[in-house]
Amino acid sequence: MQFDIPAAVDTSAGGWLRLRYQMALCRSAARPVIRFDLGGEEIQVAMGAGLFGAGEWVGPIPLLARNVRIALPPGLPATGFSLTSCEVLSFPKVLALAGRRSVLRTIAAAGLRLLGRRADAVGLLEETLNATPMSRYHEWRTGTERPLDPQGLDASGEGLREGPHLRVLIGAEGGRGREMLAATLASLRRQPYANWSLFVVGDAVSQAGDPPWTCIEGSDSAARLWAGLESTDLVLPILAGDTVPDFALATLAGFALSHPGASLFYADEDSVTTSGRFVAPELKPDWSPILQNARAYVGRAVYFRRHGLEGEGVLSAADFMRPLTWNGFFARERGPVGHIRRVLLTKRVEAWRPDEAVTAIPARTPVAEQQSTATLIVPTRDHANLLAVCLASLGKTSPDDFELVIVDNGSEQPAALELLEQFRKKPNVRVLDAPGPFNFASLCNRGAALAHGSVLVFLNNDTEVFQPEWLSRLVRWAVQPDVGAVGPKLVYGSGRVQHAGLVLSLGGYAAHIDAGAPPADEGYLGRLVAPHEVSAVTGACLAVEKEKFDAVGGFDAKKYPIELGDVDLCLRLAERGWKSVFTPEAVLIHRESASRGKTAAKRYAWERRHFQSDWKDVLADDPYFHPALSLAALRTSLDR
């Protein structure tokens, strides 16, 4: 479903576009997309998902844009989206708007423009206008909330009549007082979805005005909990003091109806302090079993179908109040696991510090070691200083039973030629001469064609190894049956993060999330210290089984000779059922410039046109990056 921006808005002369919109709350959140028609070419930009009902996007209009459309995410009807305002802004108005958010950034952007660095100025303004730091979550949430509209935008959620029965199970034990229970009951009382019942675990006494409930405790609690539930009905465990938004039950019921094959569900959550400040948003990726095993990220906003609990033995009501029980269910998943991209649970906390981790890291079950041979493929041309460091550092690798293929793209500098000649004489090393125009994808493919190893590791000549186990840690992931490409954590010489996985549409196409993070930073939801699924990893150090690489035809040397070929490879692997994995257990130094800026846009325009055309339907929805997170900032931020 898509519709045109009002014809009265002239976008043909450039400028900036400011859109304000509202989206249905009783559905899992997803990004709408702006599509600029340039006449024979289309540029698309993903917007924020309007997590609490309202959203805003501000960005530059490409010159000669003939038409502008908004494409709604799949499954969202036109009645679930409302464009509330649309205006074209001049550059001075953009500066004034950005100045309200950050005076220093706005001054810096104006200075960049005066220096002729227009692309860098635009990038800085886009980040300023479309990214909010996590520390300002309270202001972001309260500024984008709108009331539930059962007769308008949210009519489809309220109108569910045949949805599953929802059994809400409140834990009121352990000193959780009457005041905390009252807050939970008040939030349940506001639900327009009527097909639910309430059970309370504990000795709380019902009072006038409370929703009717059944109090259960003791040895017969399991039988009483399940009484009257059909196999597709759901159980919602929450604690006294937790609250749910007005749309929570309708959203859950609608999602369960549209995902009949899933027996386990989880949603996003946040917390509120006793002073009423919202903190610690947990905006989660779609189902990521590797991350769950490492981080237990599903949290407390969890839901279970009755039939999904069959075979689990006798479970008392109290069992559902223990997160370890929930984590056990997810570890033994049977079929799809559903993620509802919406904050459906707010936890009450006495206080909160910004440096507190969202969730604790439990003991990890490592992937079993595998006996597999590896071929390292290093494309290079000249730059003997970089190549010498890279090749010398490989000597630290243990075990050292790998094969090395150096693909030389016509080096001419004497130092480089001398270094290559030295390595031609070493055992398990081959130097392939491949002169001609630089085509990174082709060089990698030619090296892979010579490989004897079962696992290929593509390695830039500006990387440096310092961990003996780096290679074995990549290989043990790469040989897993459902894994395609694997990437390590790459850091600059300073220790700051250079690569921790790529996010689709970040920066317009795909970019490294949390690039520049300090060495000790654990990252959002612990992603910098826990292995997890990602949409793509960088080709600067990428491991993949040769059989899988060959099955998808390797790198596409025609469409992506230099940039975005690694992302394209990962997406084609994913089409075949092989996911990409980032693992921080392997760390290398990458000496790429820490600030490439926006100048790459013109240099790699060929690749970028192909990328948007080939993956148009995929780019707007990275399953491992929540649609309420910003695509305008490299550090994880809130959208707008």
C-alpha positions in Angstrom: 0.0 0.0 0.0 1.4 3.4 -1.0 0.1 6.9 -1.6 1.5 10.2 -3.0 2.6 13.1 -1.0 0.1 15.9 -1.6 0.6 17.5 -5.0 0.6 21.0 -3.4 4.0 20.2 -1.9 6.6 21.1 -4.5 9.6 18.8 -4.2 11.2 19.3 -7.6 13.5 22.2 -6.4 15.2 20.3 -3.6 15.0 21.6 0.0 14.1 19.5 3.0 10.9 17.6 3.7 9.3 17.4 7.1 6.6 14.8 7.7 4.5 14.2 10.8 2.4 11.1 10.9 0.5 8.7 13.2 0.3 4.9 13.0 -1.9 2.2 14.5 -0.9 1.1 18.0 -2.7 -2.3 18.0 -0.2 -3.8 15.6 3.4 -4.8 15.7 5.4 -1.8 14.7 7.1 -1.5 11.3 8.7 1.3 9.3 6.9 3.2 6.5 9.2 4.1 3.6 9.5 7.4 1.6 10.2 6.8 -2.1 11.5 9.6 -4.3 11.0 9.1 -8.0 13.8 10.8 -10.0 12.5 9.6 -13.4 13.9 6.2 -14.2 15.5 5.9 -10.8 14.0 5.6 -7.3 15.6 6.4 -3.9 13.9 5.2 -0.8 14.4 6.2 2.8 13.0 4.3 5.8 11.2 6.3 8.5 10.6 5.5 12.2 7.9 3.1 13.3 5.9 5.5 15.5 6.3 3.2 18.4 3.9 5.1 20.7 1.6 6.2 17.9 3.3 9.3 16.5 6.4 9.9 14.3 8.3 12.5 12.5 10.9 12.5 9.7 13.0 15.3 8.4 15.4 14.9 5.5 16.7 16.3 2.2 14.8 16.0 -1.0 16.9 14.7 -3.9 17.2 17.2 -6.7 14.8 16.6 -9.6 12.5 14.5 -7.5 9.4 14.2 -9.7 7.1 12.4 -7.2 7.2 11.4 -3.6 5.3 8.5 -2.2 4.9 6.9 1.2 4.9 3.1 1.1 3.3 1.5 4.2 4.7 -1.7 5.7 3.2 -5.0 4.7 -0.1 -5.8 6.4 -0.8 -2.2 7.5 -4.0 -0.9 5.9 -4.4 2.7 4.8 -6.7 3.2 7.8 -3.7 2.5 10.1 -1.7 5.5 8.9 -2.4 9.2 8.9 -0.1 11.9 7.5 -0.8 14.8 9.8 1.4 17.4 8.2 3.8 17.8 5.3 6.0 20.8 4.5 9.1 21.7 2.5 11.8 23.5 4.6 14.4 25.9 3.4 18.0 25.4 4.7 17.7 28.3 7.2 14.6 26.7 8.6 16.4 23.3 8.9 19.2 25.0 10.8 16.7 26.6 13.1 14.9 23.3 13.7 18.2 21.5 14.3 19.3 24.3 16.7 16.5 23.4 19.1 18.0 19.9 19.5 21.8 20.7 19.5 23.3 24.2 19.0 26.8 22.8 18.7 26.0 20.3 16.0 24.0 22.9 14.1 26.9 25.3 14.1 29.2 22.5 13.0 26.9 21.6 10.1 26.7 25.2 9.0 30.5 25.4 9.1 30.9 22.3 7.0 28.5 23.7 4.4 30.5 26.9 4.2 33.7 24.9 3.7 32.1 23.1 0.7 31.5 19.8 2.5 27.8 19.8 1.7 27.4 16.0 2.0 29.0 15.9 5.5 26.8 18.9 6.6 23.7 17.1 5.4 24.7 13.9 7.2 25.3 15.8 10.5 21.9 17.5 10.2 20.1 14.3 9.4 21.6 12.7 12.6 20.7 15.8 14.7 17.1 15.9 13.5 16.4 12.1 13.4 18.2 10.6 16.3 17.6 11.0 20.1 20.1 9.6 22.6 18.9 6.7 24.8 19.4 9.0 27.9 16.4 11.1 26.7 14.0 8.1 26.4 11.5 9.7 28.8 11.2 12.9 26.7 11.1 10.8 23.5 8.4 8.5 24.8 6.2 11.2 26.3 6.7 13.4 23.2 5.5 10.7 20.8 2.7 9.1 22.7 -0.9 9.6 21.6 -4.2 8.3 23.2 -5.7 5.1 21.9 -8.2 5.8 19.1 -10.6 2.7 19.1 -12.9 4.3 16.5 -10.1 5.5 14.2 -6.5 4.5 13.6 -6.8 1.7 16.2 -10.2 0.3 15.2 -8.8 -3.0 13.8 -7.3 -3.9 17.1 -10.3 -3.0 19.2 -12.6 -4.9 16.8 -11.1 -8.3 17.5 -14.0 -10.5 18.5 -12.7 -13.9 17.8 -9.3 -13.5 19.3 -7.8 -16.0 21.8 -8.6 -15.9 25.5 -5.8 -14.2 27.5 -5.2 -15.3 31.0 -3.3 -12.6 32.9 -1.3 -14.1 35.8 -0.2 -11.5 38.4 2.5 -12.4 41.0 1.6 -10.5 44.2 3.9 -12.5 46.5 7.2 -11.4 48.1 6.0 -8.2 49.8 4.4 -6.6 46.7 1.9 -4.4 48.4 -1.6 -3.3 47.7 -0.5 -0.1 46.0 1.6 -2.0 43.5 -1.2 -4.4 42.6 -3.6 -1.5 42.3 -1.4 0.1 39.6 -1.4 -3.1 37.6 -5.1 -3.6 37.9 -5.8 0.0 36.8 -3.8 -0.6 33.6 -5.8 -3.8 32.9 -9.1 -2.1 33.5 -8.4 0.3 30.6 -8.1 -2.5 28.0 -10.7 -2.4 25.2 -10.0 -6.0 24.4 -12.5 -7.9 26.6 -11.6 -11.6 26.2 -9.4 -12.1 29.2 -9.4 -13.3 32.8 -7.3 -12.5 35.8 -5.5 -14.8 38.2 -3.5 -13.5 41.2 -0.8 -15.5 42.8 -0.6 -14.5 46.5 -2.9 -13.5 49.3 -4.1 -10.1 47.9 -7.7 -9.3 48.8 -10.1 -8.0 46.1 -11.8 -4.7 46.7 -14.7 -2.9 45.0 -13.8 -1.6 41.6 -11.2 -4.3 40.9 -11.5 -6.5 37.9 -12.8 -9.9 39.1 -10.0 -12.4 39.7 -9.2 -15.8 41.0 -6.6 -16.1 43.7 -4.5 -19.2 43.4 -1.7 -20.7 45.5 -0.8 -24.1 46.9 -0.4 -27.5 45.4 -3.5 -27.3 43.1 -2.4 -24.0 41.5 -1.4 -25.6 38.2 -4.7 -27.3 37.6 -6.6 -24.1 38.5 -4.4 -22.0 36.2 -5.1 -24.2 33.1 -8.8 -24.7 33.8 -11.0 -23.6 30.9 -8.1 -22.7 28.5 -8.2 -23.8 24.9 -4.9 -25.0 23.3 -4.5 -21.7 21.4 -5.2 -19.4 24.4 -2.4 -17.4 26.0 -0.9 -16.9 29.5 0.6 -13.5 30.4 2.8 -13.6 33.5 3.4 -10.2 35.1 4.3 -8.9 38.6 2.3 -6.6 40.8 3.6 -3.1 40.0 4.0 -3.8 36.3 1.7 -1.9 34.0 0.6 -2.4 30.5 -0.5 0.2 27.9 -4.1 0.6 26.8 -3.5 -1.3 23.6 -1.5 -4.2 25.1 -4.1 -7.0 25.1 -5.6 -6.1 21.7 -2.1 -6.0 20.2 -1.1 -9.4 21.7 -4.4 -11.0 20.6 -4.1 -9.6 17.1 -0.5 -10.7 16.8 -1.3 -14.2 18.0 -4.1 -14.5 15.4 -1.8 -13.5 12.6 1.0 -15.9 13.8 -0.9 -19.2 14.4 2.3 -21.3 14.2 4.0 -19.6 17.1 3.6 -20.9 20.6 6.0 -18.5 22.3 5.9 -14.7 22.1 7.8 -11.7 23.5 7.4 -8.0 23.3 9.4 -4.9 24.1 9.5 -3.4 27.6 10.7 -0.4 29.6 10.8 0.7 33.2 9.4 3.6 35.2 10.8 5.0 38.4 8.8 6.0 41.5 9.2 9.6 40.4 7.4 8.7 37.1 10.3 8.9 34.7 10.5 6.2 32.0 13.9 4.6 31.6 15.8 1.6 30.2 13.9 0.8 27.0 14.4 -2.7 25.8 13.6 -2.5 22.1 14.5 -6.0 21.1 15.5 -7.7 17.8 13.3 -10.3 16.2 13.9 -13.9 17.4 17.6 -14.3 17.8 18.4 -17.7 19.5 22.1 -17.1 19.6 21.6 -13.7 21.4 19.1 -15.3 23.8 21.5 -18.1 24.7 24.2 -15.5 25.4 22.1 -12.7 26.9 18.6 -13.9 27.8 17.3 -10.8 26.1 13.6 -11.7 25.9 13.2 -10.3 29.4 9.9 -10.2 31.2 7.4 -9.3 28.5 6.8 -13.0 27.6 3.6 -14.9 26.6 2.8 -18.6 26.1 0.1 -20.5 24.2 -1.4 -23.3 26.2 -0.4 -26.0 23.7 3.2 -24.7 23.7 3.5 -25.8 27.4 2.5 -29.4 26.8 5.1 -31.8 27.8 6.7 -29.4 30.3 5.4 -31.3 33.3 3.3 -29.9 36.1 3.9 -26.2 36.3 2.5 -24.2 39.2 1.4 -20.7 38.9 4.5 -19.6 40.8 6.7 -21.1 38.2 5.5 -18.5 35.8 6.9 -15.7 38.0 10.5 -16.9 37.6 12.4 -15.7 34.5 14.6 -18.8 34.6 11.4 -20.8 33.8 10.7 -18.5 30.8 14.2 -18.7 29.5 14.0 -22.5 29.7 10.9 -22.4 27.5 12.7 -20.3 24.9 15.8 -22.5 25.0 13.5 -25.5 24.0 11.6 -23.6 21.3 9.2 -25.6 19.2 8.6 -23.8 16.0 8.5 -20.0 15.4 8.9 -17.5 18.2 7.0 -14.3 17.7 8.3 -10.8 18.5 5.7 -8.1 19.0 7.5 -4.8 18.2 5.7 -2.7 20.7 6.3 -1.8 24.4 3.7 -4.0 26.1 5.2 -4.0 29.6 6.5 -1.2 31.9 8.2 -2.4 35.1 8.4 -0.4 38.2 11.8 0.3 39.7 12.8 2.3 42.8 15.7 4.0 41.0 17.8 3.6 37.9 21.4 4.5 36.9 22.3 5.1 33.2 25.3 2.8 33.5 23.3 -0.2 34.7 23.1 -3.1 32.2 19.6 -3.8 30.9 20.0 -7.6 31.5 22.7 -9.7 33.1 24.7 -12.1 31.0 24.2 -15.7 32.1 26.7 -18.4 31.7 27.1 -19.1 28.0 27.0 -22.4 26.3 29.8 -22.2 23.7 29.5 -23.6 20.2 31.4 -26.9 20.0 34.8 -26.8 18.4 34.9 -28.2 14.9 37.8 -29.8 13.0 37.8 -27.8 9.7 40.5 -26.4 7.6 40.6 -22.8 6.7 41.9 -20.8 3.7 42.7 -17.1 4.4 42.3 -14.9 1.3 44.1 -11.5 1.4 43.6 -9.2 -1.6 46.3 -6.5 -1.8 48.1 -4.0 -4.0 51.2 -2.1 -2.8 51.0 -0.7 0.7 53.8 -3.0 1.9 53.7 -1.3 5.4 50.1 -2.5 6.0 50.6 -5.9 4.3 53.7 -6.7 6.3 52.0 -6.1 9.6 49.0 -8.1 8.5 51.0 -11.1 7.4 53.4 -11.1 10.3 50.5 -11.0 12.8 49.0 -14.2 11.2 52.0 -16.0 12.8 50.3 -15.6 16.2 47.4 -17.8 15.1 47.0 -21.1 16.9 46.6 -23.6 15.6 48.5 -22.6 12.5 47.2 -25.2 10.1 45.6 -22.7 7.8 46.3 -22.0 4.1 47.1 -18.5 3.0 46.2 -17.2 -0.5 47.5 -13.6 -1.2 45.8 -12.1 -4.3 48.1 -9.4 -5.7 46.3 -6.8 -7.8 49.3 -5.6 -9.7 51.7 -4.2 -7.0 54.4 -2.0 -8.4 56.2 -0.6 -5.3 59.6 -2.4 -4.7 58.9 -3.0 -1.0 55.6 -4.7 -1.8 57.1 -6.8 -4.6 59.9 -7.9 -2.3 57.5 -8.8 0.5 55.4 -10.9 -1.9 58.4 -12.7 -3.2 59.4 -13.7 0.4 55.9 -15.2 0.9 55.9 -17.1 -2.3 58.6 -19.3 -0.8 56.7 -20.1 2.4 54.8 -23.4 2.9 51.0 -23.3 2.7 51.2 -19.9 1.0 50.3 -19.1 -2.5 50.5 -15.7 -4.2 48.1 -15.2 -7.1 49.0 -12.5 -9.6 45.8 -10.6 -10.6 46.6 -7.3 -12.3 44.0 -5.0 -13.8 41.4 -2.5 -12.5 40.7 -2.8 -8.8 37.7 -5.1 -8.2 37.6 -6.3 -4.6 34.8 -8.8 -5.2 36.6 -10.3 -8.2 39.9 -10.6 -6.3 38.1 -12.4 -3.5 36.4 -14.8 -5.9 39.6 -15.6 -7.6 41.3 -16.4 -4.3 38.4 -18.6 -3.3 38.6 -20.6 -6.5 42.1 -21.7 -5.4 41.2 -22.5 -1.9 41.7 -26.0 -0.5 40.1 -25.2 2.9 36.5 -26.0 3.8 36.1 -22.5 5.4 37.1 -19.3 3.6 38.2 -16.3 5.6 38.4 -13.1 3.6 40.8 -10.7 5.2 41.8 -7.1 4.4 45.5 -6.2 4.2 45.0 -3.5 6.8 43.9 -5.9 9.6 46.1 -7.2 12.4 45.7 -10.3 14.5 46.6 -10.3 18.2 44.5 -13.3 19.5 45.8 -16.8 18.9 42.3 -18.2 18.9 40.7 -15.7 16.6 40.5 -18.1 13.6 39.1 -21.1 15.5 36.5 -18.9 17.1 35.3 -17.8 13.6 35.4 -21.3 12.1 33.4 -22.9 14.9 30.5 -20.5 14.0 30.9 -20.8 10.3 30.5 -24.5 10.2 27.1 -24.5 12.0 24.4 -25.8 9.6 22.3 -22.7 9.8 25.1 -20.1 9.7 26.4 -18.4 6.6 28.8 -15.5 7.1 30.6 -14.8 10.4 32.3 -11.6 11.4 34.5 -10.7 14.4 34.7 -7.5 16.4 37.0 -5.1 14.6 38.6 -2.3 16.5 40.7 0.7 15.6 44.2 1.0 17.0 42.7 3.1 19.8 40.5 0.1 20.8 37.3 1.8 19.8 34.8 -0.3 17.8 35.1 -0.3 14.1 32.8 -3.2 13.3 30.2 -5.1 15.3 27.8 -6.1 12.6 25.9 -4.1 9.9 22.4 -2.7 10.0 20.4 -2.4 6.8 19.4 1.1 5.7 21.7 2.6 8.4 23.1 5.7 6.8 20.8 5.1 3.8 22.2 1.8 2.6 24.0 -0.3 5.3 26.6 0.7 7.9 28.4 -0.5 11.0 26.3 0.0 14.1 28.0 1.5 17.2 31.1 2.3 15.2 33.3 4.4 17.5 32.1 2.9 20.8 34.7 3.0 23.6 36.5 -0.3 24.3 34.6 -1.0 27.5 31.2 -0.3 26.1 28.9 -3.3 26.2 26.6 -1.9 23.7 22.8 -1.7 23.6 21.3 -4.9 25.0 24.9 -6.2 25.4 25.4 -6.6 21.7 29.1 -5.6 21.7 30.0 -8.4 24.2 27.6 -11.2 23.1 27.5 -13.2 19.9 24.3 -12.6 18.0 22.5 -12.7 14.7 22.9 -9.7 12.3 21.8 -9.0 8.8 25.4 -8.7 7.5 29.0 -8.6 8.5 31.9 -6.7 6.9 34.1 -8.2 4.2 37.2 -6.8 5.9 37.1 -10.1 7.9 34.4 -12.5 6.9 34.3 -16.3 7.4 32.0 -18.6 5.4 32.1 -22.3 4.5 33.3 -22.7 0.9 30.3 -24.9 0.0 27.9 -22.2 1.0 29.9 -19.5 -0.7 29.9 -21.4 -3.9 26.2 -22.2 -3.6 25.3 -18.6 -3.9 27.9 -17.8 -6.6 30.4 -15.9 -4.4 30.7 -12.1 -4.4 28.9 -10.3 -7.2 31.8 -8.7 -9.1 29.6 -7.0 -11.7 27.2 -5.1 -9.5 29.3 -4.7 -6.4 33.0 -4.4 -7.4 34.0 -2.5 -4.3 31.3 -1.5 -1.9 28.3 -3.4 -0.5 29.3 -6.7 -1.9 29.7 -8.1 1.6 26.2 -7.1 2.5 24.8 -8.5 -0.8 26.6 -11.8 -0.1 25.1 -12.0 3.4 21.6 -11.3 2.1 21.9 -13.9 -0.6 23.1 -16.4 2.0 20.1 -15.5 4.1 17.8 -16.2 1.2 19.1 -19.8 1.3 18.5 -20.1 5.1 22.0 -19.3 6.3 22.1 -16.4 8.8 25.0 -14.0 9.5 26.6 -14.0 12.9 28.7 -11.4 14.7 31.0 -12.8 17.5 32.9 -10.5 19.8 34.9 -13.6 21.0 37.2 -12.9 18.0 38.8 -9.4 17.9 41.1 -8.0 15.3 42.6 -4.5 14.7 41.4 -2.8 11.5 43.3 0.2 10.4 40.6 1.7 8.2 40.2 5.4 8.5 37.9 6.2 11.5 36.1 8.9 9.6 35.4 8.2 5.9 32.6 10.9 5.8 30.0 11.1 3.1 32.3 11.4 0.2 31.9 7.8 -0.6 28.4 8.5 -2.0 29.6 9.7 -5.4 32.5 7.2 -5.5 30.2 4.2 -5.0 27.1 5.5 -6.7 27.1 2.5 -9.1 26.9 -0.1 -6.3 24.4 1.9 -4.3 22.0 2.1 -7.2 22.1 -1.6 -7.6 21.8 -2.2 -3.9 18.6 -0.2 -3.5 17.1 -1.9 -6.6 18.1 -5.4 -5.7 17.1 -5.3 -2.0 14.4 -2.6 -2.0 11.9 -4.8 -0.2 14.4 -5.9 2.5 16.1 -2.7 3.3 13.2 -1.1 5.3 13.0 -3.9 7.8 16.2 -5.3 9.3 14.9 -8.0 11.6 17.7 -7.6 14.1 17.4 -3.8 14.5 14.2 -2.5 16.1 12.1 -0.2 13.8 11.9 2.5 16.5 15.8 2.8 16.5 17.3 5.5 14.4 18.9 4.9 11.0 20.5 8.3 11.0 23.1 7.7 13.7 25.9 5.1 14.0 25.6 4.9 17.8 22.3 3.2 18.8 19.7 5.9 19.3 16.0 6.4 19.2 14.3 7.4 15.9 13.5 11.1 16.0 
